[in-house]
Amino acid sequence: MASPYEVEHNIKPTTKKPTRRPSMSSFFSQLDNIETQNPHAQPTPVEVAAAERLLRDQLAVLRSTAPNHANQAFLDELMNDVESLIDSPPEKVPGVPQSYLDELERVPKKALKKTDTCPICAEPFLDDEYPLVVVLPCHSTHRFDLECVGPWLRLQGTCPLDRKELNKKKEVPKPEEGEEEEEDDGGLYA
């Protein structure tokens, strides 16, 4: 039955399939409490554990409706990692900053296949009208819905699939002993 507003504005009901992804507004609110602009302020273990619990709860909701055993096993593995951090929370959140998420490479909708799914929620990317799919720098096949991988990356800072740390900067190789460092003059001659 349509509401009076829908009838008045001639809004047709849609048969949009509901998404499996739970709302993470509580998680991001807790994360805002942890992160501060003061570089000398450290979050308390209780605050970090609370954020970890919210992430675990999201994964548990996804696990309860997992479409297959492989997705269920993957979510169990992620939940076990989070559980270990709840029991002994770190003093500093090892996750990546929001700016890191903003700079992740986006996958265009045209590059996605109908069979491509998010490893976390197991929903096909193209089920979304406007999919926001990112590829992690650790491997070109590690593609996720940003909504799914964002909370994990903000707290853990590792790829959910291979656990490579993503917030470490690439180090410039130093010359070995005996090798002379060449001066780079930028192609300019005096």
Backbone as ProteinMPNN parsed JSONL, in Angstrom:
{"seq_chain_A": "MASPYEVEHNIKPTTKKPTRRPSMSSFFSQLDNIETQNPHAQPTPVEVAAAERLLRDQLAVLRSTAPNHANQAFLDELMNDVESLIDSPPEKVPGVPQSYLDELERVPKKALKKTDTCPICAEPFLDDEYPLVVVLPCHSTHRFDLECVGPWLRLQGTCPLDRKELNKKKEVPKPEEGEEEEEDDGGLYA", "coords_chain_A": {"N_chain_A": [[0.856, -1.172, 0.0], [0.579, 2.151, -0.867], [1.88, 5.208, 0.456], [0.251, 8.348, 1.359], [1.846, 10.444, 0.433], [3.382, 9.218, -1.595], [1.34, 8.582, -3.402], [0.326, 11.126, -4.021], [2.545, 12.299, -5.282], [2.954, 10.647, -7.368], [4.704, 8.417, -7.152], [6.174, 5.489, -7.968], [6.225, 2.217, -6.588], [9.27, 0.52, -5.924], [10.963, -2.501, -6.667], [13.38, -3.101, -5.364], [16.13, -5.055, -4.517], [16.975, -5.835, -1.205], [19.988, -4.864, 0.456], [22.761, -6.715, 1.827], [24.541, -5.489, 3.437], [25.164, -4.086, 6.589], [24.288, -1.059, 8.396], [26.874, 1.188, 9.189], [27.029, 3.388, 10.82], [27.223, 3.733, 13.612], [29.722, 2.628, 14.1], [31.464, 4.403, 12.708], [30.952, 6.702, 14.126], [32.007, 5.997, 16.626], [34.652, 5.689, 15.836], [35.296, 8.315, 15.209], [35.35, 9.338, 17.778], [37.634, 8.143, 18.739], [39.709, 9.022, 17.058], [41.571, 11.956, 16.977], [42.439, 15.401, 16.662], [44.588, 16.168, 18.079], [47.915, 15.418, 18.283], [49.166, 14.284, 20.478], [47.349, 13.001, 22.006], [46.1, 9.873, 22.972], [44.055, 7.078, 22.15], [41.966, 5.355, 24.488], [42.273, 1.947, 25.651], [39.728, 0.875, 26.039], [38.079, 2.382, 24.347], [39.12, 1.674, 21.831], [38.622, -1.079, 21.854], [35.846, -1.003, 21.863], [35.283, 0.001, 19.293], [36.338, -2.109, 17.815], [34.56, -4.126, 18.588], [32.205, -3.21, 17.386], [32.904, -3.477, 14.701], [33.248, -6.252, 14.611], [30.597, -6.994, 15.098], [29.378, -6.112, 12.73], [30.554, -7.856, 10.898], [29.538, -10.247, 11.91], [26.8, -9.981, 11.384], [26.858, -10.046, 8.591], [27.865, -12.628, 8.305], [25.777, -14.172, 9.263], [23.993, -14.204, 7.19], [25.359, -15.319, 5.117], [25.979, -16.311, 1.78], [27.277, -18.646, 0.987], [29.456, -21.404, 1.944], [32.181, -20.783, 1.733], [32.289, -17.968, 1.915], [31.301, -17.701, 4.477], [33.334, -18.968, 5.977], [35.467, -17.23, 5.429], [34.545, -14.856, 6.636], [34.431, -15.776, 9.263], [37.165, -16.052, 9.781], [38.004, -13.358, 9.631], [36.525, -12.339, 11.779], [37.696, -13.734, 13.914], [40.251, -12.592, 13.937], [39.587, -9.986, 14.704], [38.443, -10.503, 17.196], [40.713, -11.242, 18.69], [41.942, -8.792, 18.948], [40.091, -7.438, 20.451], [40.275, -8.672, 22.904], [42.871, -7.972, 23.699], [43.379, -4.953, 23.257], [45.058, -2.706, 20.991], [47.268, 0.058, 21.774], [47.372, 2.094, 20.024], [45.529, 2.834, 17.132], [46.006, 0.796, 14.41], [45.125, 1.272, 11.861], [44.379, 2.688, 8.563], [44.318, 6.157, 7.524], [41.404, 8.213, 6.781], [41.941, 9.671, 4.49], [43.53, 7.939, 3.034], [41.7, 5.992, 2.199], [40.164, 7.607, 0.561], [41.888, 8.023, -1.536], [42.204, 5.577, -2.762], [42.352, 3.442, -5.621], [39.696, 3.525, -7.858], [37.386, 1.235, -9.327], [36.113, 1.254, -12.509], [32.67, 1.019, -13.502], [32.272, -0.182, -15.967], [34.386, -1.939, -16.143], [33.733, -4.047, -14.564], [32.53, -7.388, -14.134], [29.544, -9.402, -14.434], [29.755, -11.522, -12.714], [31.562, -10.767, -10.767], [32.201, -10.369, -7.371], [32.028, -8.946, -4.06], [34.45, -9.855, -1.704], [33.842, -9.698, 1.014], [31.044, -9.052, 1.6], [29.89, -10.642, -0.296], [28.145, -9.937, -2.303], [27.173, -9.381, -5.68], [28.981, -6.932, -7.48], [27.689, -5.449, -9.448], [25.054, -5.462, -8.701], [24.492, -3.209, -7.32], [23.259, -0.015, -8.159], [24.928, 2.15, -8.447], [27.871, 1.245, -8.15], [30.572, 1.337, -5.837], [33.517, 0.483, -6.08], [36.671, -0.54, -4.993], [40.159, -1.084, -5.59], [42.727, -2.714, -3.928], [46.121, -1.78, -3.188], [47.86, -3.914, -2.801], [47.346, -6.123, -4.421], [46.156, -6.593, -7.709], [43.78, -7.965, -8.062], [42.381, -7.768, -5.74], [39.597, -6.659, -4.993], [37.022, -4.686, -3.591], [33.831, -3.726, -2.167], [33.678, -0.408, -1.227], [32.26, 0.316, 1.042], [32.278, -2.015, 2.512], [34.998, -2.759, 2.935], [36.108, -0.471, 3.976], [35.624, 0.057, 6.871], [37.16, -2.077, 7.94], [39.766, -1.495, 6.992], [40.182, 0.992, 8.2], [40.446, 0.323, 10.899], [42.2, -1.941, 11.015], [44.211, -1.759, 8.997], [45.267, -3.522, 7.185], [45.195, -5.68, 4.29], [42.232, -7.492, 3.855], [42.338, -9.983, 2.617], [45.063, -10.953, 2.162], [46.491, -9.957, 4.293], [48.503, -8.027, 4.108], [50.271, -5.184, 5.165], [48.963, -2.021, 4.67], [49.425, 0.631, 5.214], [52.075, 1.196, 5.316], [54.761, 2.991, 4.015], [56.431, 2.872, 0.889], [59.826, 2.13, 0.891], [62.714, 3.889, -0.143], [65.277, 2.359, -1.89], [68.477, 2.006, -0.418], [71.851, 2.783, -1.352], [74.226, 0.136, -1.582], [77.146, -0.716, 0.381], [80.2, 0.46, -0.91], [79.163, 1.135, -3.334], [78.81, 4.012, -5.264], [76.927, 6.927, -4.745], [75.024, 8.346, -7.216], [74.815, 11.667, -8.321], [71.903, 13.382, -8.98], [71.345, 15.503, -11.44], [69.219, 16.302, -12.778], [69.371, 16.341, -15.52], [70.543, 18.653, -16.225], [73.226, 20.671, -17.237], [76.208, 22.346, -16.271]], "CA_chain_A": [[0.0, 0.0, 0.0], [1.37, 3.372, -1.01], [1.584, 6.277, 1.403], [-0.373, 9.491, 0.681], [2.894, 11.202, -0.254], [3.705, 8.499, -2.83], [0.201, 8.719, -4.315], [0.266, 12.512, -4.45], [3.671, 12.624, -6.164], [2.996, 9.616, -8.389], [5.923, 7.638, -6.97], [5.91, 4.064, -8.153], [7.046, 1.386, -5.692], [10.344, -0.214, -6.582], [11.229, -3.832, -6.13], [14.828, -3.161, -5.202], [16.581, -6.099, -3.617], [17.678, -5.248, -0.059], [21.405, -5.174, 0.547], [23.166, -7.448, 3.024], [25.455, -4.668, 4.223], [24.535, -3.337, 7.687], [24.698, 0.334, 8.58], [28.063, 1.313, 10.03], [27.057, 4.736, 11.38], [27.726, 3.656, 14.997], [31.16, 2.374, 14.021], [32.171, 5.619, 12.326], [30.817, 7.626, 15.253], [32.999, 5.563, 17.614], [35.966, 5.972, 15.275], [35.505, 9.756, 15.383], [35.715, 9.55, 19.179], [39.011, 7.669, 18.931], [40.638, 9.886, 16.332], [41.553, 13.331, 17.444], [43.403, 16.264, 15.98], [45.725, 16.333, 18.973], [48.846, 14.313, 18.043], [49.65, 13.735, 21.74], [46.263, 12.259, 22.644], [46.022, 8.47, 22.583], [42.776, 6.492, 22.543], [42.048, 4.381, 25.573], [41.982, 0.591, 25.182], [38.28, 0.657, 26.061], [37.537, 2.982, 23.124], [39.545, 0.853, 20.689], [37.885, -2.341, 21.947], [34.456, -0.726, 21.472], [35.265, 0.07, 17.828], [36.553, -3.482, 17.33], [33.297, -4.863, 18.787], [31.262, -2.776, 16.35], [33.334, -4.119, 13.458], [32.903, -7.675, 14.747], [29.152, -7.114, 14.95], [29.07, -5.997, 11.3], [30.956, -9.117, 10.265], [28.608, -11.285, 12.373], [25.555, -9.809, 10.623], [27.126, -10.563, 7.251], [28.031, -14.079, 8.395], [24.47, -14.814, 9.491], [23.283, -14.329, 5.907], [26.367, -15.678, 4.106], [25.359, -17.122, 0.728], [27.955, -19.931, 0.784], [30.363, -21.801, 3.016], [33.463, -20.089, 1.581], [32.12, -16.624, 2.474], [31.138, -17.881, 5.915], [34.655, -19.263, 6.526], [36.251, -16.004, 5.331], [34.061, -13.942, 7.675], [34.881, -16.34, 10.542], [38.582, -15.714, 9.922], [38.083, -11.932, 9.958], [35.99, -12.158, 13.132], [38.702, -14.235, 14.865], [41.289, -11.561, 14.043], [39.035, -8.87, 15.47], [38.291, -10.983, 18.581], [42.001, -11.189, 19.38], [42.21, -7.386, 19.272], [39.166, -7.024, 21.519], [40.821, -9.204, 24.159], [44.041, -7.156, 24.073], [43.357, -3.859, 22.281], [46.3, -1.942, 20.847], [47.22, 1.413, 22.32], [47.185, 2.993, 18.897], [44.805, 2.176, 16.054], [46.958, 0.6, 13.314], [44.447, 1.434, 10.584], [44.748, 3.746, 7.627], [43.47, 7.345, 7.673], [40.334, 8.379, 5.79], [42.542, 10.162, 3.248], [44.003, 6.762, 2.306], [40.522, 5.423, 1.531], [39.749, 8.537, -0.49], [42.838, 7.953, -2.645], [42.258, 4.244, -3.352], [41.958, 3.375, -7.033], [38.313, 3.091, -8.085], [37.196, 0.378, -10.488], [34.948, 1.733, -13.257], [31.569, 0.061, -13.646], [32.461, -0.891, -17.235], [35.416, -2.964, -15.964], [33.215, -5.104, -13.704], [31.751, -8.457, -14.758], [28.362, -9.764, -13.643], [30.125, -12.532, -11.716], [32.461, -10.188, -9.763], [31.54, -10.132, -6.085], [32.847, -8.468, -2.949], [34.8, -10.978, -0.835], [33.303, -9.553, 2.367], [29.584, -9.199, 1.65], [29.56, -11.654, -1.307], [27.14, -9.447, -3.246], [27.744, -8.948, -6.966], [29.186, -5.485, -7.54], [26.745, -4.818, -10.374], [23.711, -5.379, -8.101], [24.346, -1.797, -6.957], [23.07, 0.861, -9.314], [26.149, 2.946, -8.516], [28.857, 0.549, -7.315], [31.792, 2.037, -5.448], [34.447, -0.63, -5.923], [38.065, -0.114, -4.93], [41.173, -2.133, -5.688], [43.785, -2.451, -2.96], [47.419, -1.754, -3.864], [48.64, -5.135, -2.589], [47.154, -7.023, -5.55], [45.16, -6.018, -8.618], [42.511, -8.697, -7.994], [41.75, -7.543, -4.44], [38.556, -5.648, -5.191], [36.021, -4.699, -2.527], [32.941, -2.583, -2.0], [34.312, 0.5, -0.272], [31.481, 0.268, 2.283], [32.644, -3.221, 3.264], [36.41, -2.802, 3.304], [36.474, 0.766, 4.67], [35.763, -0.111, 8.324], [38.279, -2.976, 8.225], [41.021, -0.782, 6.756], [40.331, 2.08, 9.18], [40.893, -0.237, 12.177], [43.276, -2.926, 10.928], [45.294, -1.291, 8.147], [45.783, -4.623, 6.372], [44.272, -6.243, 3.307], [41.51, -8.617, 4.462], [42.647, -11.255, 1.969], [46.429, -11.452, 2.362], [46.974, -9.325, 5.519], [49.637, -7.133, 3.897], [50.046, -3.861, 5.759], [48.75, -1.058, 3.592], [49.79, 1.998, 5.576], [53.528, 1.374, 5.274], [55.228, 3.645, 2.797], [57.513, 2.175, 0.215], [61.112, 2.732, 1.221], [63.637, 4.063, -1.25], [66.437, 1.514, -1.608], [69.715, 2.726, -0.139], [72.957, 2.135, -2.046], [75.018, -0.754, -0.753], [78.51, -0.245, 0.63], [81.069, 0.352, -2.065], [78.525, 1.791, -4.478], [78.768, 5.467, -5.134], [75.634, 7.521, -5.04], [75.105, 9.291, -8.325], [74.061, 12.877, -8.094], [70.915, 13.619, -10.026], [71.326, 16.923, -11.767], [67.984, 16.572, -13.533], [69.665, 16.514, -16.934], [71.07, 19.99, -16.443], [74.689, 20.747, -17.241], [76.697, 23.689, -16.01]], "C_chain_A": [[0.901, 1.234, 0.0], [0.939, 4.412, 0.026], [0.92, 7.432, 0.645], [0.648, 10.323, -0.106], [3.225, 10.556, -1.601], [2.585, 8.625, -3.862], [0.165, 10.134, -4.884], [1.359, 12.857, -5.463], [3.906, 11.571, -7.248], [4.319, 8.835, -8.348], [5.553, 6.167, -7.04], [6.788, 3.26, -7.194], [8.099, 0.628, -6.502], [10.518, -1.562, -5.911], [12.732, -4.029, -6.025], [15.187, -4.202, -4.152], [17.324, -5.47, -2.439], [19.132, -5.723, -0.015], [21.701, -5.923, 1.841], [23.999, -6.586, 3.944], [24.731, -3.908, 5.327], [25.045, -1.903, 7.736], [25.88, 0.382, 9.541], [28.15, 2.687, 10.675], [27.577, 4.736, 12.82], [29.229, 3.456, 15.014], [31.914, 3.664, 13.712], [32.052, 6.704, 13.398], [31.848, 7.285, 16.335], [34.413, 5.876, 17.124], [36.294, 7.459, 15.379], [35.891, 10.092, 16.818], [37.169, 9.167, 19.439], [40.005, 8.624, 18.294], [40.484, 11.323, 16.808], [42.592, 14.125, 16.676], [44.659, 16.476, 16.816], [46.696, 15.165, 18.785], [49.348, 13.645, 19.323], [48.585, 12.918, 22.462], [46.228, 10.831, 22.092], [44.658, 7.926, 22.991], [42.976, 5.499, 23.68], [41.761, 2.993, 25.005], [40.482, 0.286, 25.136], [37.639, 1.212, 24.786], [37.885, 2.152, 21.894], [38.782, -0.466, 20.687], [36.426, -2.145, 21.534], [34.333, -0.647, 19.94], [35.456, -1.318, 17.228], [35.278, -4.315, 17.481], [32.268, -4.486, 17.722], [31.622, -3.383, 14.998], [32.994, -5.608, 13.485], [31.409, -7.889, 14.553], [28.728, -7.009, 13.485], [29.391, -7.305, 10.594], [30.011, -10.246, 10.665], [27.268, -11.192, 11.636], [25.729, -10.366, 9.214], [27.248, -12.085, 7.263], [26.694, -14.785, 8.538], [23.677, -14.997, 8.201], [24.244, -14.695, 4.774], [25.748, -16.609, 3.067], [26.028, -18.478, 0.501], [28.945, -20.177, 1.916], [31.697, -21.06, 2.942], [33.393, -18.678, 2.177], [31.997, -16.691, 3.99], [32.495, -18.131, 6.581], [35.547, -18.018, 6.504], [35.847, -15.018, 6.424], [34.433, -14.451, 9.068], [36.33, -15.967, 10.815], [38.758, -14.239, 10.303], [37.606, -11.672, 11.385], [36.982, -12.642, 14.191], [39.829, -13.225, 15.039], [40.825, -10.392, 14.9], [38.885, -9.264, 16.944], [39.601, -10.893, 19.351], [42.364, -9.754, 19.762], [41.258, -6.856, 20.348], [39.72, -7.463, 22.864], [42.036, -8.419, 24.633], [44.169, -6.022, 23.064], [44.685, -3.122, 22.209], [46.137, -0.543, 21.436], [46.982, 2.44, 21.231], [46.49, 2.218, 17.78], [45.738, 2.039, 14.85], [46.356, 0.836, 11.925], [44.944, 2.6, 9.747], [43.849, 4.962, 7.867], [42.401, 7.403, 6.573], [40.906, 8.846, 4.455], [43.077, 9.009, 2.4], [42.85, 6.127, 1.532], [40.08, 6.294, 0.365], [40.631, 8.429, -1.723], [42.938, 6.567, -3.282], [41.75, 4.282, -4.795], [40.54, 2.812, -7.144], [38.257, 2.232, -9.343], [35.963, 0.888, -11.226], [33.913, 0.624, -13.447], [31.739, -0.774, -14.918], [33.471, -2.027, -17.103], [34.94, -4.143, -15.107], [32.4, -6.113, -14.51], [30.558, -8.777, -13.864], [28.697, -10.745, -12.533], [31.053, -11.999, -10.639], [31.685, -9.87, -8.488], [32.551, -9.594, -5.068], [33.182, -9.657, -2.056], [34.171, -10.899, 0.559], [31.796, -9.783, 2.4], [29.066, -10.238, 0.659], [28.433, -11.225, -2.247], [27.818, -9.089, -4.559], [27.843, -7.419, -7.005], [28.113, -4.803, -8.374], [25.299, -4.859, -9.878], [23.425, -3.964, -7.625], [24.149, -0.982, -8.221], [24.323, 1.705, -9.543], [27.213, 2.286, -7.637], [30.088, 1.405, -7.054], [32.799, 0.953, -5.065], [35.867, -0.084, -5.955], [38.959, -1.335, -5.078], [42.307, -1.754, -4.74], [45.142, -2.561, -3.644], [48.242, -3.032, -3.708], [48.514, -6.106, -3.758], [46.002, -6.499, -6.41], [43.823, -6.754, -8.604], [41.796, -8.515, -6.66], [40.806, -6.353, -4.54], [37.474, -5.82, -4.142], [35.04, -3.555, -2.722], [33.604, -1.688, -0.957], [33.581, 0.485, 1.065], [31.874, -0.925, 3.15], [34.071, -3.16, 3.784], [36.837, -1.568, 4.101], [36.626, 0.611, 6.172], [36.945, -1.01, 8.701], [39.606, -2.221, 8.093], [41.248, 0.316, 7.785], [40.838, 1.553, 10.517], [42.129, -1.114, 12.056], [44.465, -2.446, 10.103], [45.933, -2.377, 7.296], [44.74, -5.052, 5.358], [43.545, -7.415, 3.963], [41.877, -9.969, 3.858], [44.04, -11.784, 2.285], [47.141, -10.835, 3.566], [48.235, -8.482, 5.329], [49.298, -5.778, 4.484], [49.997, -2.828, 4.651], [49.204, 0.347, 3.945], [51.295, 2.207, 5.647], [53.905, 2.002, 3.949], [56.358, 2.831, 2.198], [58.813, 2.908, 0.517], [61.969, 2.806, -0.035], [64.868, 3.222, -0.95], [67.699, 2.357, -1.426], [70.847, 2.021, -0.873], [73.767, 1.279, -1.077], [76.422, -0.188, -0.593], [79.358, -0.468, -0.613], [80.48, 0.992, -3.31], [78.506, 3.278, -4.236], [77.372, 5.949, -5.489], [75.817, 8.522, -6.162], [74.27, 10.518, -7.988], [73.129, 13.077, -9.268], [70.858, 15.12, -10.282], [70.118, 17.281, -12.611], [68.244, 16.793, -15.001], [70.222, 17.876, -17.26], [72.593, 19.97, -16.363], [75.122, 22.175, -17.011], [77.734, 24.083, -17.013]], "O_chain_A": [[1.855, 1.331, 0.773], [-0.227, 4.473, 0.415], [1.013, 7.495, -0.581], [0.341, 10.841, -1.18], [3.336, 11.242, -2.618], [2.851, 8.759, -5.056], [-0.006, 10.318, -6.089], [1.12, 13.622, -6.397], [4.916, 11.597, -7.951], [4.962, 8.625, -9.377], [4.728, 5.674, -6.271], [7.961, 3.583, -7.008], [7.841, 0.164, -7.612], [10.245, -1.72, -4.721], [13.282, -5.005, -6.536], [14.63, -4.227, -3.054], [18.218, -4.65, -2.651], [19.445, -6.847, -0.406], [20.981, -5.782, 2.829], [24.154, -6.914, 5.12], [23.789, -3.166, 5.049], [26.098, -1.582, 7.187], [25.888, -0.293, 10.571], [29.243, 3.117, 11.046], [28.301, 5.653, 13.208], [29.932, 4.04, 15.839], [32.896, 3.982, 14.383], [32.953, 7.527, 13.555], [32.485, 8.179, 16.893], [35.27, 6.28, 17.909], [37.446, 7.824, 15.612], [36.666, 11.018, 17.056], [37.849, 9.788, 20.256], [41.01, 8.992, 18.901], [39.373, 11.814, 17.008], [43.522, 13.555, 16.105], [45.684, 16.919, 16.297], [46.344, 14.027, 19.096], [49.901, 12.548, 19.262], [48.89, 12.219, 23.427], [46.317, 10.623, 20.882], [44.151, 8.27, 24.059], [44.035, 4.885, 23.807], [41.081, 2.872, 23.986], [40.027, -0.478, 24.285], [36.753, 0.579, 24.212], [37.045, 1.949, 21.018], [38.341, -0.924, 19.632], [35.835, -3.033, 20.919], [33.379, -1.175, 19.367], [34.807, -1.664, 16.24], [34.952, -5.117, 16.606], [31.547, -5.347, 17.218], [30.735, -3.762, 14.233], [32.509, -6.157, 12.495], [30.998, -8.858, 13.915], [27.83, -7.725, 13.043], [28.6, -7.8, 9.791], [29.711, -11.116, 9.846], [26.671, -12.216, 11.303], [24.857, -11.07, 8.704], [26.786, -12.754, 6.339], [26.5, -15.872, 7.994], [22.791, -15.847, 8.129], [23.969, -14.413, 3.608], [25.075, -17.579, 3.418], [25.43, -19.367, -0.104], [29.232, -19.295, 2.726], [32.283, -20.74, 3.977], [34.32, -18.241, 2.859], [32.528, -15.837, 4.701], [32.775, -17.564, 7.637], [36.298, -17.776, 7.449], [36.706, -14.414, 7.066], [34.721, -13.653, 9.96], [36.687, -15.609, 11.937], [39.555, -13.908, 11.182], [38.206, -10.882, 12.113], [37.099, -12.03, 15.252], [40.314, -13.019, 16.151], [41.582, -9.873, 15.722], [39.164, -8.462, 17.836], [39.611, -10.515, 20.523], [43.016, -9.527, 20.781], [41.599, -5.921, 21.073], [39.647, -6.724, 23.846], [42.215, -8.219, 25.834], [44.964, -6.105, 22.128], [45.358, -2.931, 23.222], [45.026, -0.032, 21.577], [46.455, 3.523, 21.485], [46.833, 1.065, 17.519], [46.214, 3.044, 14.322], [47.029, 0.615, 10.918], [45.801, 3.381, 10.162], [42.732, 4.811, 8.362], [42.504, 6.712, 5.559], [40.407, 8.456, 3.399], [43.074, 9.095, 1.173], [42.996, 5.769, 0.364], [39.674, 5.792, -0.683], [40.182, 8.709, -2.834], [43.682, 6.393, -4.247], [40.847, 5.045, -5.137], [40.233, 1.755, -6.592], [38.987, 2.472, -10.304], [34.88, 0.953, -10.643], [34.254, -0.555, -13.538], [31.383, -1.952, -14.934], [33.419, -2.985, -17.875], [35.665, -5.125, -14.945], [31.678, -5.751, -15.439], [30.565, -8.459, -12.675], [28.001, -10.796, -11.519], [31.32, -12.711, -9.67], [30.655, -9.196, -8.519], [33.76, -9.772, -5.211], [32.278, -10.404, -1.681], [33.988, -11.926, 1.212], [31.32, -10.629, 3.157], [27.918, -10.67, 0.765], [27.833, -12.066, -2.916], [28.924, -8.549, -4.554], [26.914, -6.712, -6.615], [27.675, -3.701, -8.045], [24.406, -4.348, -10.554], [22.268, -3.555, -7.533], [24.799, -1.23, -9.236], [24.727, 1.944, -10.682], [27.434, 2.716, -6.505], [30.576, 2.105, -7.94], [32.918, 0.565, -3.902], [36.224, 0.719, -6.817], [38.578, -2.457, -4.744], [42.786, -0.62, -4.748], [45.302, -3.347, -4.577], [49.23, -3.212, -4.419], [49.458, -6.835, -4.061], [44.997, -6.02, -5.886], [42.826, -6.218, -9.088], [40.708, -9.058, -6.469], [41.157, -5.217, -4.222], [37.056, -6.937, -3.835], [35.358, -2.546, -3.352], [34.043, -2.172, 0.086], [34.211, 0.626, 2.113], [31.81, -0.854, 4.377], [34.325, -3.477, 4.947], [37.829, -1.619, 4.827], [37.661, 0.995, 6.717], [37.649, -0.733, 9.671], [40.462, -2.298, 8.975], [42.383, 0.548, 8.201], [41.582, 2.25, 11.207], [43.018, -1.043, 12.904], [45.612, -2.7, 10.472], [47.017, -2.181, 6.746], [43.546, -4.816, 5.543], [44.196, -8.26, 4.576], [41.74, -10.997, 4.521], [44.183, -12.953, 2.642], [48.297, -11.169, 3.826], [48.964, -8.244, 6.292], [48.183, -5.281, 4.326], [50.885, -2.769, 3.8], [49.354, 1.182, 3.053], [51.747, 3.296, 6.004], [53.425, 1.592, 2.892], [57.134, 2.189, 2.906], [58.896, 4.131, 0.414], [61.951, 1.906, -0.875], [65.451, 3.348, 0.127], [67.951, 3.296, -2.182], [70.823, 0.798, -1.012], [73.968, 1.64, 0.083], [76.834, 0.703, -1.335], [79.227, -1.492, -1.284], [81.209, 1.35, -4.235], [78.218, 3.74, -3.132], [76.73, 5.443, -6.41], [76.649, 9.425, -6.081], [73.17, 10.416, -7.444], [73.536, 12.951, -10.423], [70.385, 15.895, -9.45], [69.995, 18.404, -13.1], [67.406, 17.386, -15.682], [70.363, 18.229, -18.43], [73.164, 19.309, -15.495], [74.484, 23.111, -17.493], [78.264, 25.192, -16.95]]}, "name": "protein", "num_of_chains": 1, "seq": "MASPYEVEHNIKPTTKKPTRRPSMSSFFSQLDNIETQNPHAQPTPVEVAAAERLLRDQLAVLRSTAPNHANQAFLDELMNDVESLIDSPPEKVPGVPQSYLDELERVPKKALKKTDTCPICAEPFLDDEYPLVVVLPCHSTHRFDLECVGPWLRLQGTCPLDRKELNKKKEVPKPEEGEEEEEDDGGLYA"}
